[in-house]
Amino acid sequence: MAKYILKRVLMAVITLFIVICLTFFLMNAVPGNPWLSEKTPTQATIDALNAKYGLDQPVIVQLGKYLENLLHLDFGTSIKMQKDRPVLDIILTMFPISAGIGAIAIIWAILVGVPLGCLAAYKRGTWVDSLLRVICTLGISMPGFVVATMLLHILTGGIEGLKLFPTMFDGTAKSYVLPCLALGFYPMCYLSRQTRTAMLDAINQEYIKTARAKGLKNKKIIFKHALRNALIPVITYLGPQIAFTLCGGFVVEKVFSIPGLGRYFVMSIQNRDYPLIMGTTIFLAAFIIVMNLIVDLLYKLVDPRINLAKGGN
């Protein structure tokens, strides 16, 4: 196990290095610069700003200095969004807000999605199964901003008499409801469909047929024996999805004006705040890598027969 974890950590470092380099080169390949706006400064001012932040040097030199600073956990300072404020400080301030909303969204998505998938498998071929499949297909097909806009229209006064929640996030308990619903709706629908598919595949295995032959009730077979094996593909999906959700739903945070990491990531791209773009990208990539490692370790917990040292065979 220790050898496997060490191997994965080394692979994670290499992966993160590639992500950093690609993001840095692609970011600098986009035409324009951070100083262009409605009131464009003079060329002398632009040259002075480029010199101050090291943007006048060759890209490869900039990358080398950036990597050197990263070794000391120096992500640089924001050059536009919150001028001269350390990027790491911005991330550590904004991430808890996104993580709080994302955690609630993931929890309700799991608590609702997995049982619904089991129910659909248990009631396969019935109207319950058909209804759940229609709802989940719609949920997967609708973009996040559509779900968020629908919730805003229906539950914040768009329909007379249903002004139940605030339109903007203000930190109160009520203001968490709509963002969490909007952010968790897609994962819930996807988890439900994936659980149903995995459950249907599991109940056709030989050990399930043996359990039926022994006279076990179908309900016990579905929810006790088949569910454990069906959780493996569900866990695979949850790893990166948790990372994305905890780091903030980019569109959802924008719609509800949530001062979270996802919203700042979008705004940093719009404003060409290079250090903030790099910092949030690295943070998200590292989070996804860590979650994938945790997922691999959870495989062993769910199914002890899995040999991680041999790649799960």
Secondary structure by P-SEA (a helix, b strand, c coil): caaaaaaaaaaaaaaaaaaaaaaaaaaaacccccccccccccaaaaaaaaaaacccccaaaaaaaaaaaaaaccccccccccccccaaaaaaaaaaaaaaaaaaaaaaaaacaaaaaaaaaaacccaaaaaaaaaaaaaaaccaaaaaaaaaaccccccccccccccccccccccaaaaaaaaaaaaaaaaaaaaaaaaaaaaacaaaaaaaaacccaaaaaacccccccaaaaaaaaaaaaaaaaaccaaaaaaaccccaaaaaaaaaaacaaaaaaaaaaaaaaaaaaaaaaaaaaaaaaccccccccccc
